[in-house]
Amino acid sequence: MNLAAKVAKPSYDLAAFTAALGDVPVDDDPKVLTKKSRDFFWFSPVLKHQLEGKVGDLLIEPRDEADVIRVAAAAARYRVPVTIRGGGTGNYGQCVPVQGGVILDMTALDAIAWQKGALLRVGAGRKMSEIDAETRKHGFELRMHPSTKRTASIGGFAAGGSAGAGSVTYGGLRELGNIMGARVISLEETPRVFELKGDAALKICHGWGTTGIITALEMPLAPAFDWVDLVVSFGDFISAVRFGYELALADGIVKKLVTPVAWPIPRYFPGMGAYFADGRAAVIVMVAEHSVAPCLSLAAAHNGEITYRRPTDESTGAHPLYELTWNHTTMHALKIDKDITYLQAMYPAADFLEKVAEISALFSPDELLQHFEFMRHAGRQTAAGIHMIKFTTEARLNEIMDMHRRCGIFIADPHIWMLEDSAGYKSADTDLMSFKREVDPLGICNPGKMRTYVPAR
Ligand SMILES: Cc1cc2nc3c(=O)[nH]c(=O)nc-3n(C[C@H](O)[C@H](O)[C@H](O)COP(=O)(O)OP(=O)(O)OC[C@H]3O[C@@H](n4cnc5c(N)ncnc54)[C@H](O)[C@@H]3O)c2cc1C
């Protein structure tokens, strides 16, 4: 495919567009633009090479939905590409403006409209840590959050994320019922407002900001427990995975996180040397306070040794253990070894432990280090393998992913910035595509990220 064609910058009248925005706050400071045009694509040595240097022309900071509508109308009128941005913690250049244009910073749309028991309506720009701080006052919290909870927005998670702490109980974001409603603004000269409910709300899920501007979300909540962080240490990795799997399956134990990591992954965790013994695998766990006792019994039955036990602490300066898990694991490694990268491998629920053994036999620990996040998928317990890879060449990286596919493991390729290609699909999902036609007929919403979309107008 011709990369240059994909990233060709359309020409448009920036001055006329900016004038049409009226008093909507904008910023054209080159330093700010460079910063706000990036996400964490550099976790991938492939994307790092492809996306470096792509910078937007103007940052727009809407104060409210009226500002968003004004931006959407002006962008449609002057055919200006719009790349929407929350916390900017996405991993595949999801909020990099590959065709230039403007960056729409949604973080000021952060009001909590209401909380009715276990349902919340909140502005898309609100940070997830701040949501939990509010809803916990009423005994509830988000069902799941990424390990970037303290920096990422709920809108960015819904549009760009997939799962996180909590998914061991509730599954991924895309499970029906995990996003209950979304308010979306179309990019048209007269923007329309869509209130999506129920299964329709999933149309914005993992669309990488290509399907309109989300201004508010309705999210289901879970009971807020007092969580306890544990590290359970094991002599070998397969024992750690077996314990993790049984804990994940133990329906009576209330947990939020079950993360087996092979040695030497823990060596990369800053300031944690005392809790991860040399040469030993570990499982990082978040369990409800009242479920600690059965969790410890299960650990003892698997010859696991508890090396860390503290209430989960999210106060400023503290380090909750979830910040060692999901893609934080890769981040800590990258700070020490620049040649590390990662996989996103969804293991099948059937024969899970056999698949773990199969992959262990195929790769040397010098090349692939196993890291799992247990999560439910379509009602069954399985795990995402966010394995660490010692990068050598792009060809070898692709071969490693193919070897997983040949074992029946689904790969969501994190080294690609096209929506369809990341999942290995020939074309974008029908629901996503038909909704995009509604909300982005001109093809100006995060353009360049959905390869198979042909603008209707
Ligand atoms: C260290 C690290 C750990 C991570 N851990 C996890 C994890 O555990 N689970 C997980 O799923 N992901 C994880 N991620 C990826 C990312 O952090 C999450 O997906 C996060 O929720 C993104 O939120 P954000 O506000 O930073 O979104 P951004 O990066 O700002 O945006 C993400 C995508 O959503 C779009 N978008 C943002 N706001 C809106 C809006 N209002 N309307 C429409 N589109 C919008 C953007 O255009 C972009 O395509 C991790 C990333 C890093 C760097």
PDBQT file of the ligand as one rigid body, heavy atoms in Angstrom, charges set to zero:
ROOT
HETATM    1  C1  LIG A 501       1.286   2.650  29.704  1.00  0.00    +0.000 C 
HETATM    2  C2  LIG A 501      -0.018   2.366  28.990  1.00  0.00    +0.000 A 
HETATM    3  C3  LIG A 501      -0.911   1.448  29.518  1.00  0.00    +0.000 A 
HETATM    4  C4  LIG A 501      -2.132   1.183  28.883  1.00  0.00    +0.000 A 
HETATM    5  N1  LIG A 501      -3.005   0.267  29.418  1.00  0.00    +0.000 NA
HETATM    6  C5  LIG A 501      -4.172   0.019  28.789  1.00  0.00    +0.000 A 
HETATM    7  C6  LIG A 501      -5.110  -0.892  29.348  1.00  0.00    +0.000 A 
HETATM    8  O1  LIG A 501      -4.944  -1.419  30.441  1.00  0.00    +0.000 OA
HETATM    9  N2  LIG A 501      -6.250  -1.143  28.650  1.00  0.00    +0.000 N 
HETATM   10  C7  LIG A 501      -6.530  -0.497  27.468  1.00  0.00    +0.000 A 
HETATM   11  O2  LIG A 501      -7.590  -0.745  26.879  1.00  0.00    +0.000 OA
HETATM   12  N3  LIG A 501      -5.676   0.404  26.943  1.00  0.00    +0.000 NA
HETATM   13  C8  LIG A 501      -4.520   0.682  27.587  1.00  0.00    +0.000 A 
HETATM   14  N4  LIG A 501      -3.668   1.623  27.069  1.00  0.00    +0.000 N 
HETATM   15  C9  LIG A 501      -4.097   2.433  25.936  1.00  0.00    +0.000 C 
HETATM   16  C10 LIG A 501      -4.790   3.750  26.441  1.00  0.00    +0.000 C 
HETATM   17  O3  LIG A 501      -4.187   4.206  27.611  1.00  0.00    +0.000 OA
HETATM   18  C11 LIG A 501      -6.218   3.563  26.781  1.00  0.00    +0.000 C 
HETATM   19  O4  LIG A 501      -6.922   3.035  25.701  1.00  0.00    +0.000 OA
HETATM   20  C12 LIG A 501      -6.867   4.874  27.244  1.00  0.00    +0.000 C 
HETATM   21  O5  LIG A 501      -8.103   4.594  27.774  1.00  0.00    +0.000 OA
HETATM   22  C13 LIG A 501      -6.989   5.936  26.189  1.00  0.00    +0.000 C 
HETATM   23  O6  LIG A 501      -7.575   7.088  26.785  1.00  0.00    +0.000 OA
HETATM   24  P1  LIG A 501      -7.060   8.553  26.393  1.00  0.00    +0.000 P 
HETATM   25  O7  LIG A 501      -7.963   9.540  27.024  1.00  0.00    +0.000 OA
HETATM   26  O8  LIG A 501      -5.626   8.711  26.663  1.00  0.00    +0.000 OA
HETATM   27  O9  LIG A 501      -7.345   8.494  24.827  1.00  0.00    +0.000 OA
HETATM   28  P2  LIG A 501      -6.558   9.156  23.635  1.00  0.00    +0.000 P 
HETATM   29  O10 LIG A 501      -5.227   8.517  23.480  1.00  0.00    +0.000 OA
HETATM   30  O11 LIG A 501      -6.576  10.620  23.764  1.00  0.00    +0.000 OA
HETATM   31  O12 LIG A 501      -7.502   8.724  22.438  1.00  0.00    +0.000 OA
HETATM   32  C14 LIG A 501      -7.660   7.385  22.098  1.00  0.00    +0.000 C 
HETATM   33  C15 LIG A 501      -8.536   7.293  20.850  1.00  0.00    +0.000 C 
HETATM   34  O13 LIG A 501      -9.842   7.736  21.193  1.00  0.00    +0.000 OA
HETATM   35  C16 LIG A 501     -10.230   8.851  20.389  1.00  0.00    +0.000 C 
HETATM   36  N5  LIG A 501     -10.974   9.758  21.258  1.00  0.00    +0.000 N 
HETATM   37  C17 LIG A 501     -10.575  10.315  22.425  1.00  0.00    +0.000 A 
HETATM   38  N6  LIG A 501     -11.556  11.056  22.949  1.00  0.00    +0.000 NA
HETATM   39  C18 LIG A 501     -12.602  10.981  22.090  1.00  0.00    +0.000 A 
HETATM   40  C19 LIG A 501     -13.898  11.546  22.065  1.00  0.00    +0.000 A 
HETATM   41  N7  LIG A 501     -14.335  12.343  23.043  1.00  0.00    +0.000 N 
HETATM   42  N8  LIG A 501     -14.694  11.282  21.010  1.00  0.00    +0.000 NA
HETATM   43  C20 LIG A 501     -14.285  10.469  20.012  1.00  0.00    +0.000 A 
HETATM   44  N9  LIG A 501     -13.066   9.904  19.995  1.00  0.00    +0.000 NA
HETATM   45  C21 LIG A 501     -12.232  10.148  21.013  1.00  0.00    +0.000 A 
HETATM   46  C22 LIG A 501      -8.943   9.441  19.852  1.00  0.00    +0.000 C 
HETATM   47  O14 LIG A 501      -9.149  10.065  18.596  1.00  0.00    +0.000 OA
HETATM   48  C23 LIG A 501      -8.077   8.206  19.710  1.00  0.00    +0.000 C 
HETATM   49  O15 LIG A 501      -8.349   7.572  18.491  1.00  0.00    +0.000 OA
HETATM   50  C24 LIG A 501      -2.442   1.868  27.691  1.00  0.00    +0.000 A 
HETATM   51  C25 LIG A 501      -1.540   2.797  27.156  1.00  0.00    +0.000 A 
HETATM   52  C26 LIG A 501      -0.353   3.055  27.805  1.00  0.00    +0.000 A 
HETATM   53  C27 LIG A 501       0.588   4.080  27.223  1.00  0.00    +0.000 C 
ENDROOT
TORSDOF 0
